[in-house]
Amino acid sequence: MMALIIFIALLLVSDFYSWFGLHTSLQLSNLTLFHISYAATSLISWLGMGLIIVAFSKTHMTQPVWLNLIFGLAFSLIVAKLIMGSFFLIEDVLRGFVWLFQTVANFRTAELTSRSFFWGISALSLGGFLALFLNYGVIYGKYHYKVHKQTLYFNDLPDAFHGFKIVQLSDLHLGTFDNAKKVARGLKKAQEQEPDLLVFTGDMVNNYAYEALPYINDIKKLKAPFGKYTIMGNHDYGSYARWKDEQENTENLKQLHQIEKEMGLTWLNNQHVALTKDSDTIYLIGVENWGLPPFPQYGQLDSAVQGIPDGSFSVLLSHDPTHWRQQVIEFGKHIHLTLSGHTHGMQFGFELGKLRWSPVKYKYAEWAGLYETAGKYLNVNRGFGHIGYPGRAGIRPEITVIELQKR
């Protein structure tokens, strides 16, 4: 509760500070129009957030389109004002230093300089751009699927698996979508990659098993000759929902398991399976969620690899990419490739060729794409779905295609 009070206070201060900064820097001739316009944006953002809190207390199999649009608009306005407020705070700190220096230097004319018109225009422009960018992510970006292809070469890949194609989907968060047809289009795009093996690396739902019900047939249609496998992500346990008792939570997990079986998926939690082609074999390993606190550490890599012959080629499914650096790299058995998700690329940022950025990079060292250490690879899928912010701005929903080749 205290955290919520602090958060609301921060938003109120930011709202007022942005208004005051714009009011004192833009030198507007029609202040009445400015006050009305700004009050309207505040009213929209706060009423929108209140409506969202009420609406999200009710659970849905799919989210109403209108709710996501309102959320996107309210969220974008709040972010814009946080940015503008930060701009004006920086300006005030600089103005304060100038005034302090002049005072200490005993300048006769020492007085606090007025706000800069240029600074005000810059704050307004950046805030407005971010608001538009975030709304673009809600309306269009979240269904703008992108196929990321990687070819990996290994000296010890069994000959029969040269050209073996793995398609990875992660973080579908099926309960957050508002257009089942567009989800089906993305899944069809994954099928068009002609996978030999199809894997899902966790967070199929937000909390409730029934969120997956509308998509059973769409995922069931996906075909891969070496099977379709899935593991648990932190959301799949239902840990963020309120349950009457532990039994209700357990029943929800059983229902999710049953639904995924109907989809044709095989759970691979703290287990492995041998994939054999001709006379050659590789091993697919799956662990339950393993992440740094506050995320659960249910993954048991030691148990999952028991029975795998030394020197075998292996691929690991592990939802949280921090598991790779914390345990997998130094693990006793050589795990050639780890497939993870979890970060979503924060659903916000930019990627221009090799230049890419997202705020999530300050939390996760490995947050999107391919990484390599000591001949061991990690691929972090940016996620197929979304949660929280109902969009994707700059970080597109991802379908990963990894082709294994013998060097």
Backbone torsions as a table, in degrees:
resi	resn	phi	psi	omega
1	MET	NA	-42.1	179.7
2	MET	-62.1	-38.8	179.0
3	ALA	-62.9	-40.3	178.9
4	LEU	-64.7	-41.4	178.9
5	ILE	-62.7	-43.8	178.9
6	ILE	-62.3	-42.5	-179.7
7	PHE	-62.3	-46.3	179.6
8	ILE	-63.8	-40.0	178.0
9	ALA	-62.4	-40.9	178.2
10	LEU	-61.9	-42.8	179.7
11	LEU	-65.7	-39.7	179.0
12	LEU	-64.4	-45.1	178.8
13	VAL	-61.7	-43.4	179.5
14	SER	-62.6	-41.2	179.9
15	ASP	-61.6	-48.1	-179.7
16	PHE	-66.3	-42.2	-176.2
17	TYR	-65.7	-37.8	177.7
18	SER	-65.2	-44.2	177.8
19	TRP	-59.6	-47.0	-177.8
20	PHE	-64.5	-40.7	-179.9
21	GLY	-64.6	-45.2	178.7
22	LEU	-65.6	-41.6	-178.2
23	HIS	-60.2	-38.9	-174.4
24	THR	-92.7	-8.6	-176.5
25	SER	-110.7	-28.2	-172.0
26	LEU	-84.5	-11.9	176.7
27	GLN	53.6	50.6	-175.8
28	LEU	-77.1	143.4	179.6
29	SER	-85.3	-29.2	-178.4
30	ASN	-111.5	85.3	-177.5
31	LEU	-71.2	-29.9	-179.6
32	THR	-61.5	-46.7	179.0
33	LEU	-62.3	-40.0	178.9
34	PHE	-62.0	-47.0	-178.6
35	HIS	-62.5	-41.6	-179.9
36	ILE	-65.4	-44.7	-178.9
37	SER	-63.2	-44.0	-178.0
38	TYR	-68.8	-39.7	178.4
39	ALA	-62.6	-35.9	179.3
40	ALA	-64.5	-42.9	179.0
41	THR	-65.1	-37.5	178.0
42	SER	-65.4	-43.3	179.9
43	LEU	-62.5	-43.6	179.6
44	ILE	-61.7	-45.8	-175.5
45	SER	-67.5	-41.7	-177.5
46	TRP	-76.1	-39.8	175.0
47	LEU	-65.5	-38.4	178.4
48	GLY	-62.0	-45.0	179.7
49	MET	-64.8	-38.5	177.7
50	GLY	-64.1	-41.7	178.7
51	LEU	-63.7	-39.6	-179.7
52	ILE	-63.8	-44.2	179.9
53	ILE	-59.6	-42.5	179.5
54	VAL	-68.0	-45.2	-175.4
55	ALA	-67.3	-39.3	-177.4
56	PHE	-76.0	-9.4	173.7
57	SER	-74.2	-14.8	174.3
58	LYS	-102.3	136.2	-175.5
59	THR	-94.6	145.1	-178.4
60	HIS	-131.3	155.8	170.5
61	MET	-75.0	-34.8	172.4
62	THR	-136.0	150.9	-179.3
63	GLN	-83.2	139.5	175.2
64	PRO	-63.6	140.8	-179.7
65	VAL	-58.7	-44.2	-177.3
66	TRP	-59.9	-35.2	-178.8
67	LEU	-67.2	-44.0	179.1
68	ASN	-65.7	-35.3	178.1
69	LEU	-66.7	-42.7	177.9
70	ILE	-64.6	-43.8	178.7
71	PHE	-59.1	-45.6	-179.4
72	GLY	-60.7	-43.9	-179.7
73	LEU	-65.6	-48.1	-179.1
74	ALA	-62.9	-45.1	-179.0
75	PHE	-63.0	-42.3	-178.0
76	SER	-65.3	-38.4	179.0
77	LEU	-67.2	-39.3	179.0
78	ILE	-65.9	-44.1	178.5
79	VAL	-62.3	-42.8	179.8
80	ALA	-58.5	-41.8	-178.5
81	LYS	-73.6	-31.6	173.6
82	LEU	-62.6	-41.5	178.9
83	ILE	-66.6	-46.5	179.8
84	MET	-63.2	-42.1	177.9
85	GLY	-60.6	-39.0	177.9
86	SER	-64.7	-40.2	177.6
87	PHE	-58.6	-49.3	-177.0
88	PHE	-69.3	-30.9	175.4
89	LEU	-63.9	-44.2	177.8
90	ILE	-61.0	-44.1	179.5
91	GLU	-61.5	-42.1	-179.0
92	ASP	-65.9	-35.7	176.6
93	VAL	-64.1	-43.7	178.5
94	LEU	-64.3	-42.9	177.6
95	ARG	-61.8	-38.8	179.2
96	GLY	-64.3	-41.1	178.4
97	PHE	-64.0	-41.6	178.9
98	VAL	-62.0	-45.6	179.7
99	TRP	-63.0	-41.7	-179.8
100	LEU	-63.7	-43.8	179.0
101	PHE	-61.2	-44.5	-179.4
102	GLN	-64.4	-37.8	179.9
103	THR	-66.3	-46.0	179.8
104	VAL	-63.7	-37.5	179.9
105	ALA	-76.8	-1.5	176.5
106	ASN	62.5	40.1	174.4
107	PHE	-69.1	133.5	-178.1
108	ARG	-65.9	-32.4	-176.4
109	THR	-96.3	18.4	-176.1
110	ALA	-61.1	117.6	175.6
111	GLU	-153.2	157.9	-177.8
112	LEU	-67.9	123.6	-179.5
113	THR	-66.7	150.9	179.3
114	SER	-75.1	163.0	179.6
115	ARG	-65.3	151.0	-178.8
116	SER	-86.0	130.2	175.6
117	PHE	-61.8	-41.6	179.6
118	PHE	-61.6	-42.0	-179.8
119	TRP	-63.4	-40.5	178.7
120	GLY	-64.6	-42.9	178.0
121	ILE	-64.0	-39.9	179.9
122	SER	-63.5	-44.4	179.1
123	ALA	-62.4	-44.3	-179.4
124	LEU	-65.0	-40.8	-178.6
125	SER	-65.8	-45.1	-179.1
126	LEU	-66.7	-43.2	178.1
127	GLY	-61.1	-43.2	179.5
128	GLY	-65.5	-41.0	178.6
129	PHE	-62.1	-45.3	179.9
130	LEU	-62.2	-39.8	178.9
131	ALA	-61.8	-44.5	178.7
132	LEU	-65.7	-40.9	-178.6
133	PHE	-63.6	-43.4	-179.9
134	LEU	-68.0	-36.0	177.1
135	ASN	-71.3	-34.0	172.7
136	TYR	-58.7	-40.9	180.0
137	GLY	-63.3	-32.6	179.6
138	VAL	-75.1	-43.1	-173.8
139	ILE	-79.5	-39.3	-172.1
140	TYR	-126.3	-41.1	-168.9
141	GLY	-62.3	-32.9	-173.3
142	LYS	-72.5	-14.7	176.4
143	TYR	-113.7	13.2	-179.3
144	HIS	-92.0	74.2	-172.4
145	TYR	-67.1	145.5	178.1
146	LYS	-130.7	135.2	176.6
147	VAL	-93.1	121.7	176.3
148	HIS	-105.0	119.2	-176.7
149	LYS	-109.6	137.2	177.7
150	GLN	-135.5	138.1	171.6
151	THR	-114.8	122.5	-177.1
152	LEU	-114.6	136.7	-176.7
153	TYR	-111.5	134.7	-179.3
154	PHE	-135.0	137.7	177.1
155	ASN	-69.0	-33.9	-172.4
156	ASP	-104.3	17.7	174.8
157	LEU	-68.9	127.7	176.9
158	PRO	-55.6	140.7	-173.1
159	ASP	-54.8	-39.2	-175.4
160	ALA	-65.9	-18.8	-176.9
161	PHE	-99.4	10.2	174.0
162	HIS	-63.3	123.1	-177.6
163	GLY	87.2	8.0	-179.9
164	PHE	-66.5	130.1	-172.8
165	LYS	-112.3	121.5	176.6
166	ILE	-106.8	127.6	173.5
167	VAL	-108.3	126.5	-177.1
168	GLN	-114.1	129.7	169.3
169	LEU	-119.8	146.8	-177.3
170	SER	-148.7	152.5	171.7
171	ASP	52.4	56.7	178.6
172	LEU	-69.8	-32.9	179.3
173	HIS	44.2	58.7	-169.2
174	LEU	-59.9	-26.6	-178.3
175	GLY	-73.1	-4.6	-176.2
176	THR	-101.1	-12.5	-177.5
177	PHE	-71.5	153.7	177.8
178	ASP	-122.9	7.2	-180.0
179	ASN	-148.8	97.2	-175.6
180	ALA	-64.1	-32.0	-179.5
181	LYS	-66.0	-38.0	179.5
182	LYS	-73.0	-30.6	173.3
183	VAL	-64.9	-44.8	178.7
184	ALA	-60.2	-36.8	178.1
185	ARG	-63.4	-39.7	177.8
186	GLY	-67.0	-40.4	177.9
187	LEU	-65.2	-37.6	176.6
188	LYS	-62.7	-37.3	178.2
189	LYS	-63.2	-35.9	176.3
190	ALA	-65.3	-41.5	179.1
191	GLN	-64.2	-34.7	-179.5
192	GLU	-63.7	-15.1	178.4
193	GLN	-79.3	-3.5	176.9
194	GLU	54.1	63.5	-177.2
195	PRO	-71.8	144.0	165.8
196	ASP	-80.6	-33.7	-178.8
197	LEU	-138.7	134.5	179.3
198	LEU	-117.9	126.5	-177.7
199	VAL	-128.4	144.0	175.4
200	PHE	-116.2	123.1	-174.0
201	THR	-104.9	50.8	166.4
202	GLY	95.3	164.0	-178.2
203	ASP	59.1	56.2	174.7
204	MET	-67.2	-35.8	-180.0
205	VAL	-128.1	172.9	175.3
206	ASN	-80.0	-48.4	-178.9
207	ASN	-152.1	-42.3	-167.3
208	TYR	-105.7	136.7	-177.9
209	ALA	-59.6	-36.8	-175.7
210	TYR	-65.6	-13.4	176.1
211	GLU	-60.9	-25.2	-177.2
212	ALA	-86.3	-11.2	-173.5
213	LEU	-56.9	-43.9	-176.9
214	PRO	-66.0	-12.0	-171.8
215	TYR	-113.2	10.0	-177.7
216	ILE	-57.8	-51.1	-176.2
217	ASN	-66.3	-37.8	-179.0
218	ASP	-63.3	-41.1	-179.9
219	ILE	-79.0	-30.9	177.4
220	LYS	-62.6	-32.9	-179.3
221	LYS	-67.6	-22.4	-178.4
222	LEU	-66.8	134.2	-177.0
223	LYS	-125.8	141.6	174.4
224	ALA	-151.3	126.3	-174.2
225	PRO	-59.6	-27.2	-179.8
226	PHE	-100.4	11.0	171.0
227	GLY	104.0	171.4	178.1
228	LYS	-125.7	123.9	-174.3
229	TYR	-126.4	152.0	179.5
230	THR	-143.0	157.4	176.9
231	ILE	-130.4	177.0	-179.2
232	MET	-91.5	134.3	168.3
233	GLY	-104.6	171.8	-175.3
234	ASN	-60.4	-31.4	-179.5
235	HIS	-76.7	-25.8	-175.0
236	ASP	-65.7	-20.8	-179.6
237	TYR	-76.3	-11.0	-177.6
238	GLY	74.1	21.5	-173.9
239	SER	-70.1	-17.6	-176.5
240	TYR	-98.8	7.8	178.5
241	ALA	-104.0	162.6	175.5
242	ARG	-99.4	121.1	-178.7
243	TRP	-112.2	149.7	177.1
244	LYS	-62.1	-39.9	179.2
245	ASP	-160.2	176.6	-177.7
246	GLU	-64.3	-32.3	-179.8
247	GLN	-61.6	-40.2	179.9
248	GLU	-64.0	-40.5	176.9
249	ASN	-62.9	-42.7	178.9
250	THR	-62.3	-41.0	179.0
251	GLU	-65.2	-37.4	177.2
252	ASN	-61.9	-41.7	179.5
253	LEU	-65.8	-39.5	176.9
254	LYS	-63.0	-40.1	179.7
255	GLN	-65.4	-40.0	177.4
256	LEU	-61.5	-43.1	178.5
257	HIS	-59.2	-44.2	-179.0
258	GLN	-65.8	-42.3	179.5
259	ILE	-62.3	-42.8	-179.1
260	GLU	-68.2	-30.5	173.6
261	LYS	-65.2	-41.3	177.2
262	GLU	-62.9	-30.3	177.0
263	MET	-73.6	-9.5	-177.7
264	GLY	89.0	14.3	-178.7
265	LEU	-93.0	146.5	174.8
266	THR	-108.6	123.7	175.4
267	TRP	-69.6	134.3	179.5
268	LEU	-131.6	72.8	-176.2
269	ASN	-107.9	112.2	-177.2
270	ASN	59.0	40.7	179.8
271	GLN	-143.4	173.9	172.2
272	HIS	-139.3	164.5	176.7
273	VAL	-139.6	143.1	177.6
274	ALA	-89.0	130.2	175.5
275	LEU	-108.6	116.4	-173.4
276	THR	-114.2	132.1	176.8
277	LYS	-133.6	124.9	-171.0
278	ASP	55.2	-120.9	179.4
279	SER	-107.4	9.1	-177.0
280	ASP	-103.9	154.2	-178.0
281	THR	-138.1	137.6	166.1
282	ILE	-122.7	166.7	-175.1
283	TYR	-121.7	133.3	174.5
284	LEU	-105.6	121.8	-177.1
285	ILE	-111.2	141.2	175.5
286	GLY	-132.3	138.3	175.3
287	VAL	-125.6	154.8	172.4
288	GLU	-67.9	174.7	-176.6
289	ASN	-57.0	132.8	173.2
290	TRP	-137.5	112.1	179.2
291	GLY	-142.7	167.1	176.1
292	LEU	-71.7	147.2	179.8
293	PRO	-51.6	140.8	15.9
294	PRO	-88.4	7.7	-177.6
295	PHE	-80.0	147.6	-174.6
296	PRO	-69.1	155.4	178.8
297	GLN	-121.4	69.6	-179.4
298	TYR	-91.7	-13.4	-177.7
299	GLY	-65.4	134.6	-179.5
300	GLN	-126.6	84.6	-175.6
301	LEU	-64.0	-38.2	178.9
302	ASP	-57.3	-45.4	-179.8
303	SER	-68.0	-38.5	-174.4
304	ALA	-65.7	-29.4	-175.5
305	VAL	-96.4	-3.5	-179.1
306	GLN	-58.8	128.0	-179.9
307	GLY	97.0	-7.8	177.1
308	ILE	-82.5	122.9	-179.2
309	PRO	-61.1	142.4	176.7
310	ASP	-58.4	143.0	178.9
311	GLY	83.4	1.4	-179.7
312	SER	-75.0	152.7	175.2
313	PHE	-82.6	129.6	-174.7
314	SER	-139.4	148.1	176.3
315	VAL	-123.6	132.8	-176.9
316	LEU	-111.7	134.4	170.6
317	LEU	-101.8	117.9	179.9
318	SER	-146.1	117.9	-169.1
319	HIS	-56.7	-47.9	-172.3
320	ASP	-95.2	122.3	-175.8
321	PRO	-65.9	-18.3	178.4
322	THR	-65.6	-22.0	178.0
323	HIS	-60.0	-36.5	-177.5
324	TRP	-60.2	-50.5	-177.7
325	ARG	-75.1	-32.2	-176.2
326	GLN	-76.7	-34.2	-174.2
327	GLN	-132.9	-40.9	-167.2
328	VAL	-70.5	-42.5	-175.7
329	ILE	-58.8	-43.1	-177.4
330	GLU	-95.0	10.2	-177.2
331	PHE	-67.3	152.4	-175.8
332	GLY	-59.1	-44.0	177.5
333	LYS	-88.9	143.5	179.4
334	HIS	-77.2	115.0	176.8
335	ILE	-104.4	113.7	-169.2
336	HIS	-69.7	-40.3	-173.8
337	LEU	-143.4	130.4	174.6
338	THR	-114.0	133.8	178.7
339	LEU	-113.8	123.3	-175.9
340	SER	-134.1	177.6	176.8
341	GLY	-147.9	-120.0	167.8
342	HIS	77.9	-44.0	-170.6
343	THR	-76.8	-28.2	-175.2
344	HIS	62.4	4.5	-169.7
345	GLY	58.7	19.2	-176.1
346	MET	61.3	6.8	179.2
347	GLN	61.1	15.8	-177.7
348	PHE	-153.8	133.7	178.1
349	GLY	154.7	-154.5	175.3
350	PHE	-149.3	151.4	176.3
351	GLU	-138.5	111.3	179.7
352	LEU	-125.7	94.0	-174.9
353	GLY	64.6	-127.3	178.4
354	LYS	-83.3	-9.8	179.2
355	LEU	-87.0	120.4	-179.9
356	ARG	-149.2	151.3	-178.7
357	TRP	-155.8	143.0	170.6
358	SER	-153.9	146.8	177.3
359	PRO	-57.2	-22.5	-177.4
360	VAL	-67.0	-17.7	-179.8
361	LYS	-64.0	-21.1	179.8
362	TYR	-81.4	-8.1	175.6
363	LYS	-108.0	-37.9	-177.5
364	TYR	-118.8	123.5	177.9
365	ALA	-64.6	-37.0	177.1
366	GLU	-112.7	105.7	-170.8
367	TRP	-122.6	-15.6	179.1
368	ALA	-166.8	132.9	174.9
369	GLY	90.5	-157.3	-170.1
370	LEU	-100.7	138.4	177.2
371	TYR	-134.0	153.7	-178.9
372	GLU	-144.6	135.2	174.3
373	THR	-143.5	126.0	176.1
374	ALA	52.5	39.9	178.3
375	GLY	75.7	9.0	178.0
376	LYS	-111.3	130.1	-173.6
377	TYR	-106.2	148.9	172.2
378	LEU	-130.8	130.5	170.5
379	ASN	-115.5	125.0	178.4
380	VAL	-106.0	109.5	177.9
381	ASN	-73.8	137.2	-177.3
382	ARG	-76.7	-3.1	177.9
383	GLY	94.9	145.7	179.6
384	PHE	-93.0	-34.4	-178.0
385	GLY	-108.0	-153.6	-177.9
386	HIS	-156.8	162.3	176.5
387	ILE	-153.5	152.4	-175.3
388	GLY	77.1	-106.9	173.6
389	TYR	-62.4	119.9	-171.9
390	PRO	-83.6	49.7	-179.2
391	GLY	-165.3	-177.7	175.3
392	ARG	-140.6	117.5	-177.8
393	ALA	-115.7	101.1	177.0
394	GLY	90.9	-26.3	176.7
395	ILE	-111.1	99.8	-171.5
396	ARG	-76.9	152.3	175.0
397	PRO	-63.0	141.2	-164.8
398	GLU	-116.7	141.2	165.3
399	ILE	-118.8	117.5	-176.9
400	THR	-96.4	134.5	173.9
401	VAL	-124.1	117.0	179.4
402	ILE	-118.0	122.0	177.5
403	GLU	-104.6	125.8	177.7
404	LEU	-90.1	132.3	178.1
405	GLN	-134.0	146.3	175.9
406	LYS	-78.4	129.4	-178.8
407	ARG	-70.2	NA	NA
